[in-house]
Amino acid sequence: MILLLLLQVLTSCLWLGHGEVVTSSLQSKCPQFFFWQTPPNEALTPANSASICQLYENQYYYATLYDRKERIPVYSAYIYQPKHTKRCQRWMVEPQLIDLKYPKTMETQSYVLHDLKVKKTLLKDSQAVLEDYEHPGDFHRGHLTPCSHTFDSSSCNSTFTLTNIAPQFAKLNQGAWKKYELTTMKNMAQNCKTTYVIVGTVPGRNYLADRVNKPSHFWSSACCEQNDNRMKAWGVIAENNKNAVEELSLGELEKRLTDLYGRGPVSLFNNACPRQ
Ligand SMILES: *[C@@H]1O[C@H](CO)[C@@H](O)[C@H](O)[C@H]1NC(C)=O
């Protein structure tokens, strides 16, 4: 009886410990990508998630919370530094999702299969792969952290990893969402010193290649301190079957996400970011 009780306590401790590692690790491993080093709260975290500090050639460029079950990122968090425009097209995957014994740097699929000698089924079990996006229909590979918000060729390259990608309605990807990334962001961040951005997805009901979730929504939010030292924040949300982006206050976006995720009140940024 006592043994049973002990076992119960032990397993619940392990379980709690597990949850903590998952969310606290972005905070402990790469807090620099979050305003006041505060990642979004637990309400966004799915049951089976992985925290990824996106490492490319010895440098961290942004942070991603990855949904292992849906094989898409929940969100990527980065600092807005739109200096680079040239895009490169070498897609990569995340070896550490296969097993923690593999490198923490993103690598090409062929490196993982041929150099690390990982079985393809193991890679496919752990994450989305190139073939998943081979017959995308009306959906493109939608970046969460986009190359257009990065500062050089390396940081741009680091956005071409499938853990930073989710199927995005092609017209939205090339239309209203692109306009948001290029024009609206530029206007909004005009007087900002450092702009912290979190871009995310809400899982939908359909799948690409029967494996990769097609999100029902894409959303983006930002918080910054302006040159006059006042704080500013904003958000947008887009349905992933229309070419339209809706602009919202941070508070409105959080409320919308609270309803959509259904796991309690969502908080994206530290309290210092204005919700109105
Ligand atoms: C970026 O990726 C391209 C294409 O693979 C490569 O040629 C280039 O050297 C990379 N740039 C850096 C700085 O890593």
The ligand as an SDF file (V2000), in Angstrom:
LIG
                    3D

 14 14  0  0  0  0  0  0  0  0999 V2000
   23.2010   30.0840  -46.9000 C   0  0  0  0  0  0  0  0  0  0  0  0
   22.7360   28.9740  -47.6530 O   0  0  0  0  0  0  0  0  0  0  0  0
   23.2370   28.9330  -48.9810 C   0  0  0  0  0  0  0  0  0  0  0  0
   22.5050   27.8110  -49.7000 C   0  0  0  0  0  0  0  0  0  0  0  0
   22.7540   26.6020  -49.0850 O   0  0  0  0  0  0  0  0  0  0  0  0
   24.7460   28.7500  -48.9570 C   0  0  0  0  0  0  0  0  0  0  0  0
   25.2540   28.7300  -50.2550 O   0  0  0  0  0  0  0  0  0  0  0  0
   25.3560   29.9060  -48.1680 C   0  0  0  0  0  0  0  0  0  0  0  0
   26.7390   29.6970  -48.0270 O   0  0  0  0  0  0  0  0  0  0  0  0
   24.7130   30.0240  -46.7970 C   0  0  0  0  0  0  0  0  0  0  0  0
   25.2230   31.2270  -46.1470 N   0  0  0  0  0  0  0  0  0  0  0  0
   25.7840   31.2080  -44.9380 C   0  0  0  0  0  0  0  0  0  0  0  0
   26.3560   32.4850  -44.4680 C   0  0  0  0  0  0  0  0  0  0  0  0
   25.8170   30.2140  -44.2560 O   0  0  0  0  0  0  0  0  0  0  0  0
  1  2  1  0
  1 10  1  0
  2  3  1  0
  3  4  1  0
  3  6  1  0
  4  5  1  0
  6  7  1  0
  6  8  1  0
  8  9  1  0
  8 10  1  0
 10 11  1  0
 11 12  1  0
 12 13  1  0
 12 14  2  0
M  END
$$$$
